[in-house]
């Protein structure tokens, strides 16, 4: 008789006819499949961990915009100090600047106002109809020792109200009145 060498354990057990060896074949095949799937799962988990480690860091949370702060805080801590310094940079002394609530000069109606008196007793009122910087606004101007004589809508075409926009347009209006010198 010829002696046959088994090619591998699975083939050797497949050639055996008894029921017990069939069970062994199933067990060996199942063990091999489990080993492969465990190795595959481990490599998948490792690659997922590597992907998680390579994610870019989260962006830092942006602080809220100045314009999103409560109205009185925005006006008193940001608009008034910045407007005052912007006027003084133009060489004009600011005698008084403050936030007040009361009757709007000339046209009446209760509103919030940034009142400012500059040198030569010139005064202006930046009026907000509501306690919101996005509300309707008017500006009133008064020459030395007189009542306000100019009432104008203010920033009516702007979709977004920002601190720099408010300051630049107030300065532009005061310059148009020639309060900063000749144009």
Beta strands, then each sheet from edge to edge (+ up, - down):
strand 1: 94-103
strand 2: 110-118
strand 3: 122-128
strand 4: 137-142
strand 5: 150-154
sheet 1: 1+ 2- 3+ 4- 5+
end
